[in-house]
Amino acid sequence: MHLTTVPELEVQLDICGGCKGIWFDQDELEALQKTGDRGAAKDVAEAPGLSLLTDILQILTSVL
């Protein structure tokens, strides 16, 4: 498992290298929900080299 910092979203994602599972601490999920309202999630998703993060944000956006 490794941590991936997403400064634009002010969260650190815990990502399993084997299954690609993602774990959120309670405050991280709340921060992600709040940034979605500000449009930061879209800015991060459009950054180059962040295809995994783009997929994560698309999934989270559809269920939040």
PyMOL Python script that loads the backbone (N, CA, C, O; Angstrom):
from pymol import cmd

cmd.read_pdbstr("""\
ATOM      1  N   MET A   1       0.851  -1.169   0.000  1.00  0.00           N
ATOM      2  CA  MET A   1       0.000   0.000   0.000  1.00  0.00           C
ATOM      3  C   MET A   1       0.895   1.229   0.000  1.00  0.00           C
ATOM      4  O   MET A   1       1.939   1.244   0.653  1.00  0.00           O
ATOM      5  N   HIS A   2       0.487   2.258  -0.731  1.00  0.00           N
ATOM      6  CA  HIS A   2       1.243   3.500  -0.744  1.00  0.00           C
ATOM      7  C   HIS A   2       0.296   4.690  -0.691  1.00  0.00           C
ATOM      8  O   HIS A   2      -0.880   4.583  -1.039  1.00  0.00           O
ATOM      9  N   LEU A   3       0.822   5.813  -0.255  1.00  0.00           N
ATOM     10  CA  LEU A   3       0.047   7.042  -0.177  1.00  0.00           C
ATOM     11  C   LEU A   3       0.301   7.883  -1.414  1.00  0.00           C
ATOM     12  O   LEU A   3       1.439   8.021  -1.862  1.00  0.00           O
ATOM     13  N   THR A   4      -0.759   8.438  -1.957  1.00  0.00           N
ATOM     14  CA  THR A   4      -0.654   9.366  -3.068  1.00  0.00           C
ATOM     15  C   THR A   4      -1.276  10.677  -2.619  1.00  0.00           C
ATOM     16  O   THR A   4      -2.464  10.724  -2.300  1.00  0.00           O
ATOM     17  N   THR A   5      -0.497  11.725  -2.591  1.00  0.00           N
ATOM     18  CA  THR A   5      -0.997  13.029  -2.166  1.00  0.00           C
ATOM     19  C   THR A   5      -1.608  13.760  -3.351  1.00  0.00           C
ATOM     20  O   THR A   5      -1.026  13.819  -4.434  1.00  0.00           O
ATOM     21  N   VAL A   6      -2.790  14.314  -3.124  1.00  0.00           N
ATOM     22  CA  VAL A   6      -3.479  15.099  -4.144  1.00  0.00           C
ATOM     23  C   VAL A   6      -3.660  16.502  -3.570  1.00  0.00           C
ATOM     24  O   VAL A   6      -4.680  16.786  -2.942  1.00  0.00           O
ATOM     25  N   PRO A   7      -2.675  17.386  -3.781  1.00  0.00           N
ATOM     26  CA  PRO A   7      -2.727  18.709  -3.155  1.00  0.00           C
ATOM     27  C   PRO A   7      -3.966  19.522  -3.523  1.00  0.00           C
ATOM     28  O   PRO A   7      -4.513  20.233  -2.680  1.00  0.00           O
ATOM     29  N   GLU A   8      -4.408  19.423  -4.767  1.00  0.00           N
ATOM     30  CA  GLU A   8      -5.569  20.191  -5.205  1.00  0.00           C
ATOM     31  C   GLU A   8      -6.824  19.802  -4.435  1.00  0.00           C
ATOM     32  O   GLU A   8      -7.726  20.620  -4.254  1.00  0.00           O
ATOM     33  N   LEU A   9      -6.880  18.563  -3.986  1.00  0.00           N
ATOM     34  CA  LEU A   9      -8.037  18.081  -3.242  1.00  0.00           C
ATOM     35  C   LEU A   9      -7.782  18.030  -1.749  1.00  0.00           C
ATOM     36  O   LEU A   9      -8.688  17.731  -0.971  1.00  0.00           O
ATOM     37  N   GLU A  10      -6.555  18.319  -1.343  1.00  0.00           N
ATOM     38  CA  GLU A  10      -6.177  18.328   0.065  1.00  0.00           C
ATOM     39  C   GLU A  10      -6.430  16.982   0.737  1.00  0.00           C
ATOM     40  O   GLU A  10      -6.880  16.933   1.882  1.00  0.00           O
ATOM     41  N   VAL A  11      -6.141  15.888   0.025  1.00  0.00           N
ATOM     42  CA  VAL A  11      -6.294  14.550   0.593  1.00  0.00           C
ATOM     43  C   VAL A  11      -5.093  13.693   0.212  1.00  0.00           C
ATOM     44  O   VAL A  11      -4.376  13.988  -0.744  1.00  0.00           O
ATOM     45  N   GLN A  12      -4.892  12.631   0.978  1.00  0.00           N
ATOM     46  CA  GLN A  12      -3.927  11.600   0.628  1.00  0.00           C
ATOM     47  C   GLN A  12      -4.720  10.325   0.407  1.00  0.00           C
ATOM     48  O   GLN A  12      -5.475   9.897   1.279  1.00  0.00           O
ATOM     49  N   LEU A  13      -4.549   9.723  -0.753  1.00  0.00           N
ATOM     50  CA  LEU A  13      -5.234   8.476  -1.058  1.00  0.00           C
ATOM     51  C   LEU A  13      -4.337   7.314  -0.680  1.00  0.00           C
ATOM     52  O   LEU A  13      -3.159   7.300  -1.034  1.00  0.00           O
ATOM     53  N   ASP A  14      -4.879   6.342   0.034  1.00  0.00           N
ATOM     54  CA  ASP A  14      -4.173   5.103   0.335  1.00  0.00           C
ATOM     55  C   ASP A  14      -4.548   4.125  -0.770  1.00  0.00           C
ATOM     56  O   ASP A  14      -5.709   3.732  -0.884  1.00  0.00           O
ATOM     57  N   ILE A  15      -3.570   3.728  -1.587  1.00  0.00           N
ATOM     58  CA  ILE A  15      -3.848   2.878  -2.743  1.00  0.00           C
ATOM     59  C   ILE A  15      -3.078   1.574  -2.619  1.00  0.00           C
ATOM     60  O   ILE A  15      -1.870   1.582  -2.382  1.00  0.00           O
ATOM     61  N   CYS A  16      -3.773   0.451  -2.779  1.00  0.00           N
ATOM     62  CA  CYS A  16      -3.144  -0.864  -2.766  1.00  0.00           C
ATOM     63  C   CYS A  16      -2.512  -1.108  -4.132  1.00  0.00           C
ATOM     64  O   CYS A  16      -3.188  -1.008  -5.155  1.00  0.00           O
ATOM     65  N   GLY A  17      -1.216  -1.428  -4.153  1.00  0.00           N
ATOM     66  CA  GLY A  17      -0.526  -1.689  -5.406  1.00  0.00           C
ATOM     67  C   GLY A  17      -0.988  -2.971  -6.081  1.00  0.00           C
ATOM     68  O   GLY A  17      -0.857  -3.107  -7.297  1.00  0.00           O
ATOM     69  N   GLY A  18      -1.529  -3.917  -5.310  1.00  0.00           N
ATOM     70  CA  GLY A  18      -1.966  -5.189  -5.872  1.00  0.00           C
ATOM     71  C   GLY A  18      -3.339  -5.120  -6.512  1.00  0.00           C
ATOM     72  O   GLY A  18      -3.493  -5.405  -7.700  1.00  0.00           O
ATOM     73  N   CYS A  19      -4.337  -4.741  -5.723  1.00  0.00           N
ATOM     74  CA  CYS A  19      -5.717  -4.757  -6.224  1.00  0.00           C
ATOM     75  C   CYS A  19      -6.203  -3.390  -6.678  1.00  0.00           C
ATOM     76  O   CYS A  19      -7.305  -3.269  -7.214  1.00  0.00           O
ATOM     77  N   LYS A  20      -5.383  -2.349  -6.466  1.00  0.00           N
ATOM     78  CA  LYS A  20      -5.725  -0.965  -6.806  1.00  0.00           C
ATOM     79  C   LYS A  20      -6.890  -0.440  -5.979  1.00  0.00           C
ATOM     80  O   LYS A  20      -7.539   0.530  -6.368  1.00  0.00           O
ATOM     81  N   GLY A  21      -7.160  -1.078  -4.835  1.00  0.00           N
ATOM     82  CA  GLY A  21      -8.193  -0.589  -3.925  1.00  0.00           C
ATOM     83  C   GLY A  21      -7.782   0.740  -3.325  1.00  0.00           C
ATOM     84  O   GLY A  21      -6.592   1.014  -3.168  1.00  0.00           O
ATOM     85  N   ILE A  22      -8.758   1.564  -2.989  1.00  0.00           N
ATOM     86  CA  ILE A  22      -8.496   2.890  -2.444  1.00  0.00           C
ATOM     87  C   ILE A  22      -9.216   3.013  -1.110  1.00  0.00           C
ATOM     88  O   ILE A  22     -10.387   2.656  -0.984  1.00  0.00           O
ATOM     89  N   TRP A  23      -8.494   3.525  -0.117  1.00  0.00           N
ATOM     90  CA  TRP A  23      -9.053   3.725   1.210  1.00  0.00           C
ATOM     91  C   TRP A  23      -9.065   5.208   1.524  1.00  0.00           C
ATOM     92  O   TRP A  23      -8.089   5.915   1.275  1.00  0.00           O
ATOM     93  N   PHE A  24     -10.175   5.674   2.073  1.00  0.00           N
ATOM     94  CA  PHE A  24     -10.303   7.065   2.490  1.00  0.00           C
ATOM     95  C   PHE A  24     -10.504   7.113   3.995  1.00  0.00           C
ATOM     96  O   PHE A  24     -11.294   6.345   4.546  1.00  0.00           O
ATOM     97  N   ASP A  25      -9.791   8.014   4.660  1.00  0.00           N
ATOM     98  CA  ASP A  25     -10.115   8.327   6.039  1.00  0.00           C
ATOM     99  C   ASP A  25     -11.368   9.187   5.995  1.00  0.00           C
ATOM    100  O   ASP A  25     -11.684   9.771   4.958  1.00  0.00           O
ATOM    101  N   GLN A  26     -12.087   9.271   7.112  1.00  0.00           N
ATOM    102  CA  GLN A  26     -13.350  10.003   7.127  1.00  0.00           C
ATOM    103  C   GLN A  26     -13.173  11.448   6.669  1.00  0.00           C
ATOM    104  O   GLN A  26     -13.954  11.936   5.852  1.00  0.00           O
ATOM    105  N   ASP A  27     -12.174  12.124   7.175  1.00  0.00           N
ATOM    106  CA  ASP A  27     -11.991  13.526   6.800  1.00  0.00           C
ATOM    107  C   ASP A  27     -11.586  13.688   5.337  1.00  0.00           C
ATOM    108  O   ASP A  27     -11.880  14.717   4.727  1.00  0.00           O
ATOM    109  N   GLU A  28     -10.916  12.690   4.768  1.00  0.00           N
ATOM    110  CA  GLU A  28     -10.520  12.756   3.357  1.00  0.00           C
ATOM    111  C   GLU A  28     -11.733  12.669   2.442  1.00  0.00           C
ATOM    112  O   GLU A  28     -11.818  13.400   1.456  1.00  0.00           O
ATOM    113  N   LEU A  29     -12.656  11.795   2.753  1.00  0.00           N
ATOM    114  CA  LEU A  29     -13.858  11.672   1.930  1.00  0.00           C
ATOM    115  C   LEU A  29     -14.693  12.947   2.012  1.00  0.00           C
ATOM    116  O   LEU A  29     -15.223  13.413   1.003  1.00  0.00           O
ATOM    117  N   GLU A  30     -14.807  13.507   3.212  1.00  0.00           N
ATOM    118  CA  GLU A  30     -15.546  14.761   3.367  1.00  0.00           C
ATOM    119  C   GLU A  30     -14.873  15.890   2.584  1.00  0.00           C
ATOM    120  O   GLU A  30     -15.556  16.701   1.958  1.00  0.00           O
ATOM    121  N   ALA A  31     -13.540  15.948   2.614  1.00  0.00           N
ATOM    122  CA  ALA A  31     -12.806  16.974   1.864  1.00  0.00           C
ATOM    123  C   ALA A  31     -13.040  16.811   0.368  1.00  0.00           C
ATOM    124  O   ALA A  31     -13.202  17.802  -0.345  1.00  0.00           O
ATOM    125  N   LEU A  32     -13.060  15.579  -0.109  1.00  0.00           N
ATOM    126  CA  LEU A  32     -13.294  15.321  -1.528  1.00  0.00           C
ATOM    127  C   LEU A  32     -14.696  15.762  -1.932  1.00  0.00           C
ATOM    128  O   LEU A  32     -14.885  16.334  -3.005  1.00  0.00           O
ATOM    129  N   GLN A  33     -15.673  15.498  -1.077  1.00  0.00           N
ATOM    130  CA  GLN A  33     -17.038  15.923  -1.369  1.00  0.00           C
ATOM    131  C   GLN A  33     -17.128  17.446  -1.455  1.00  0.00           C
ATOM    132  O   GLN A  33     -17.805  17.980  -2.333  1.00  0.00           O
ATOM    133  N   LYS A  34     -16.453  18.139  -0.552  1.00  0.00           N
ATOM    134  CA  LYS A  34     -16.493  19.606  -0.550  1.00  0.00           C
ATOM    135  C   LYS A  34     -15.810  20.182  -1.781  1.00  0.00           C
ATOM    136  O   LYS A  34     -16.309  21.145  -2.364  1.00  0.00           O
ATOM    137  N   THR A  35     -14.681  19.615  -2.187  1.00  0.00           N
ATOM    138  CA  THR A  35     -13.971  20.150  -3.346  1.00  0.00           C
ATOM    139  C   THR A  35     -14.747  19.921  -4.631  1.00  0.00           C
ATOM    140  O   THR A  35     -14.615  20.693  -5.581  1.00  0.00           O
ATOM    141  N   GLY A  36     -15.548  18.875  -4.669  1.00  0.00           N
ATOM    142  CA  GLY A  36     -16.383  18.647  -5.846  1.00  0.00           C
ATOM    143  C   GLY A  36     -17.323  19.816  -6.077  1.00  0.00           C
ATOM    144  O   GLY A  36     -17.620  20.170  -7.218  1.00  0.00           O
ATOM    145  N   ASP A  37     -17.786  20.413  -4.991  1.00  0.00           N
ATOM    146  CA  ASP A  37     -18.664  21.571  -5.100  1.00  0.00           C
ATOM    147  C   ASP A  37     -17.928  22.796  -5.629  1.00  0.00           C
ATOM    148  O   ASP A  37     -18.547  23.671  -6.235  1.00  0.00           O
ATOM    149  N   ARG A  38     -16.617  22.873  -5.409  1.00  0.00           N
ATOM    150  CA  ARG A  38     -15.830  24.024  -5.854  1.00  0.00           C
ATOM    151  C   ARG A  38     -15.261  23.834  -7.252  1.00  0.00           C
ATOM    152  O   ARG A  38     -14.705  24.775  -7.818  1.00  0.00           O
ATOM    153  N   GLY A  39     -15.385  22.646  -7.820  1.00  0.00           N
ATOM    154  CA  GLY A  39     -14.874  22.405  -9.160  1.00  0.00           C
ATOM    155  C   GLY A  39     -13.423  21.975  -9.208  1.00  0.00           C
ATOM    156  O   GLY A  39     -12.878  21.813 -10.300  1.00  0.00           O
ATOM    157  N   ALA A  40     -12.771  21.783  -8.064  1.00  0.00           N
ATOM    158  CA  ALA A  40     -11.358  21.384  -8.057  1.00  0.00           C
ATOM    159  C   ALA A  40     -11.181  19.987  -8.620  1.00  0.00           C
ATOM    160  O   ALA A  40     -10.160  19.698  -9.243  1.00  0.00           O
ATOM    161  N   ALA A  41     -12.147  19.127  -8.414  1.00  0.00           N
ATOM    162  CA  ALA A  41     -12.029  17.758  -8.906  1.00  0.00           C
ATOM    163  C   ALA A  41     -11.878  17.750 -10.424  1.00  0.00           C
ATOM    164  O   ALA A  41     -11.104  16.959 -10.964  1.00  0.00           O
ATOM    165  N   LYS A  42     -12.599  18.610 -11.108  1.00  0.00           N
ATOM    166  CA  LYS A  42     -12.490  18.684 -12.566  1.00  0.00           C
ATOM    167  C   LYS A  42     -11.099  19.144 -12.984  1.00  0.00           C
ATOM    168  O   LYS A  42     -10.528  18.599 -13.929  1.00  0.00           O
ATOM    169  N   ASP A  43     -10.546  20.138 -12.295  1.00  0.00           N
ATOM    170  CA  ASP A  43      -9.212  20.637 -12.620  1.00  0.00           C
ATOM    171  C   ASP A  43      -8.167  19.542 -12.475  1.00  0.00           C
ATOM    172  O   ASP A  43      -7.285  19.415 -13.325  1.00  0.00           O
ATOM    173  N   VAL A  44      -8.252  18.757 -11.421  1.00  0.00           N
ATOM    174  CA  VAL A  44      -7.285  17.689 -11.191  1.00  0.00           C
ATOM    175  C   VAL A  44      -7.457  16.595 -12.231  1.00  0.00           C
ATOM    176  O   VAL A  44      -6.471  16.065 -12.744  1.00  0.00           O
ATOM    177  N   ALA A  45      -8.696  16.255 -12.546  1.00  0.00           N
ATOM    178  CA  ALA A  45      -8.950  15.183 -13.502  1.00  0.00           C
ATOM    179  C   ALA A  45      -8.391  15.512 -14.882  1.00  0.00           C
ATOM    180  O   ALA A  45      -8.067  14.602 -15.645  1.00  0.00           O
ATOM    181  N   GLU A  46      -8.273  16.790 -15.214  1.00  0.00           N
ATOM    182  CA  GLU A  46      -7.777  17.180 -16.523  1.00  0.00           C
ATOM    183  C   GLU A  46      -6.260  17.306 -16.573  1.00  0.00           C
ATOM    184  O   GLU A  46      -5.701  17.531 -17.646  1.00  0.00           O
ATOM    185  N   ALA A  47      -5.581  17.166 -15.434  1.00  0.00           N
ATOM    186  CA  ALA A  47      -4.122  17.277 -15.406  1.00  0.00           C
ATOM    187  C   ALA A  47      -3.504  16.058 -16.086  1.00  0.00           C
ATOM    188  O   ALA A  47      -4.022  14.950 -15.949  1.00  0.00           O
ATOM    189  N   PRO A  48      -2.396  16.247 -16.821  1.00  0.00           N
ATOM    190  CA  PRO A  48      -1.769  15.118 -17.515  1.00  0.00           C
ATOM    191  C   PRO A  48      -1.177  14.102 -16.543  1.00  0.00           C
ATOM    192  O   PRO A  48      -0.683  14.465 -15.475  1.00  0.00           O
ATOM    193  N   GLY A  49      -1.232  12.826 -16.924  1.00  0.00           N
ATOM    194  CA  GLY A  49      -0.605  11.776 -16.132  1.00  0.00           C
ATOM    195  C   GLY A  49      -1.397  11.321 -14.933  1.00  0.00           C
ATOM    196  O   GLY A  49      -0.847  10.644 -14.064  1.00  0.00           O
ATOM    197  N   LEU A  50      -2.655  11.662 -14.850  1.00  0.00           N
ATOM    198  CA  LEU A  50      -3.444  11.289 -13.683  1.00  0.00           C
ATOM    199  C   LEU A  50      -4.631  10.417 -14.065  1.00  0.00           C
ATOM    200  O   LEU A  50      -5.738  10.627 -13.568  1.00  0.00           O
ATOM    201  N   SER A  51      -4.414   9.445 -14.937  1.00  0.00           N
ATOM    202  CA  SER A  51      -5.536   8.643 -15.417  1.00  0.00           C
ATOM    203  C   SER A  51      -6.201   7.855 -14.297  1.00  0.00           C
ATOM    204  O   SER A  51      -7.427   7.741 -14.282  1.00  0.00           O
ATOM    205  N   LEU A  52      -5.435   7.309 -13.359  1.00  0.00           N
ATOM    206  CA  LEU A  52      -6.036   6.578 -12.243  1.00  0.00           C
ATOM    207  C   LEU A  52      -6.874   7.521 -11.407  1.00  0.00           C
ATOM    208  O   LEU A  52      -7.989   7.178 -11.016  1.00  0.00           O
ATOM    209  N   LEU A  53      -6.355   8.700 -11.127  1.00  0.00           N
ATOM    210  CA  LEU A  53      -7.107   9.673 -10.346  1.00  0.00           C
ATOM    211  C   LEU A  53      -8.353  10.116 -11.095  1.00  0.00           C
ATOM    212  O   LEU A  53      -9.401  10.324 -10.484  1.00  0.00           O
ATOM    213  N   THR A  54      -8.251  10.263 -12.401  1.00  0.00           N
ATOM    214  CA  THR A  54      -9.412  10.624 -13.210  1.00  0.00           C
ATOM    215  C   THR A  54     -10.502   9.575 -13.070  1.00  0.00           C
ATOM    216  O   THR A  54     -11.671   9.914 -12.890  1.00  0.00           O
ATOM    217  N   ASP A  55     -10.130   8.313 -13.150  1.00  0.00           N
ATOM    218  CA  ASP A  55     -11.099   7.224 -12.986  1.00  0.00           C
ATOM    219  C   ASP A  55     -11.730   7.269 -11.606  1.00  0.00           C
ATOM    220  O   ASP A  55     -12.941   7.100 -11.470  1.00  0.00           O
ATOM    221  N   ILE A  56     -10.920   7.496 -10.582  1.00  0.00           N
ATOM    222  CA  ILE A  56     -11.425   7.568  -9.207  1.00  0.00           C
ATOM    223  C   ILE A  56     -12.444   8.696  -9.084  1.00  0.00           C
ATOM    224  O   ILE A  56     -13.529   8.500  -8.537  1.00  0.00           O
ATOM    225  N   LEU A  57     -12.096   9.864  -9.587  1.00  0.00           N
ATOM    226  CA  LEU A  57     -12.988  11.009  -9.476  1.00  0.00           C
ATOM    227  C   LEU A  57     -14.286  10.800 -10.238  1.00  0.00           C
ATOM    228  O   LEU A  57     -15.346  11.222  -9.776  1.00  0.00           O
ATOM    229  N   GLN A  58     -14.221  10.157 -11.394  1.00  0.00           N
ATOM    230  CA  GLN A  58     -15.438   9.881 -12.152  1.00  0.00           C
ATOM    231  C   GLN A  58     -16.352   8.942 -11.379  1.00  0.00           C
ATOM    232  O   GLN A  58     -17.565   9.147 -11.336  1.00  0.00           O
ATOM    233  N   ILE A  59     -15.779   7.923 -10.775  1.00  0.00           N
ATOM    234  CA  ILE A  59     -16.579   6.975  -9.992  1.00  0.00           C
ATOM    235  C   ILE A  59     -17.185   7.664  -8.785  1.00  0.00           C
ATOM    236  O   ILE A  59     -18.379   7.523  -8.520  1.00  0.00           O
ATOM    237  N   LEU A  60     -16.368   8.410  -8.050  1.00  0.00           N
ATOM    238  CA  LEU A  60     -16.864   9.089  -6.860  1.00  0.00           C
ATOM    239  C   LEU A  60     -17.920  10.123  -7.198  1.00  0.00           C
ATOM    240  O   LEU A  60     -18.898  10.269  -6.465  1.00  0.00           O
ATOM    241  N   THR A  61     -17.742  10.838  -8.285  1.00  0.00           N
ATOM    242  CA  THR A  61     -18.716  11.841  -8.691  1.00  0.00           C
ATOM    243  C   THR A  61     -20.058  11.194  -8.999  1.00  0.00           C
ATOM    244  O   THR A  61     -21.105  11.774  -8.712  1.00  0.00           O
ATOM    245  N   SER A  62     -20.037  10.014  -9.572  1.00  0.00           N
ATOM    246  CA  SER A  62     -21.291   9.352  -9.929  1.00  0.00           C
ATOM    247  C   SER A  62     -22.041   8.809  -8.721  1.00  0.00           C
ATOM    248  O   SER A  62     -23.256   8.627  -8.785  1.00  0.00           O
ATOM    249  N   VAL A  63     -21.336   8.544  -7.614  1.00  0.00           N
ATOM    250  CA  VAL A  63     -22.000   7.976  -6.443  1.00  0.00           C
ATOM    251  C   VAL A  63     -22.226   8.984  -5.329  1.00  0.00           C
ATOM    252  O   VAL A  63     -22.959   8.689  -4.384  1.00  0.00           O
ATOM    253  N   LEU A  64     -21.631  10.149  -5.405  1.00  0.00           N
ATOM    254  CA  LEU A  64     -21.791  11.147  -4.335  1.00  0.00           C
ATOM    255  C   LEU A  64     -23.004  11.997  -4.557  1.00  0.00           C
ATOM    256  O   LEU A  64     -23.290  12.886  -3.755  1.00  0.00           O
TER     257      LEU A  64
END
""", "prot")
cmd.dss("prot")
cmd.show_as("cartoon", "prot")
cmd.util.cbc("prot")
cmd.orient("prot")
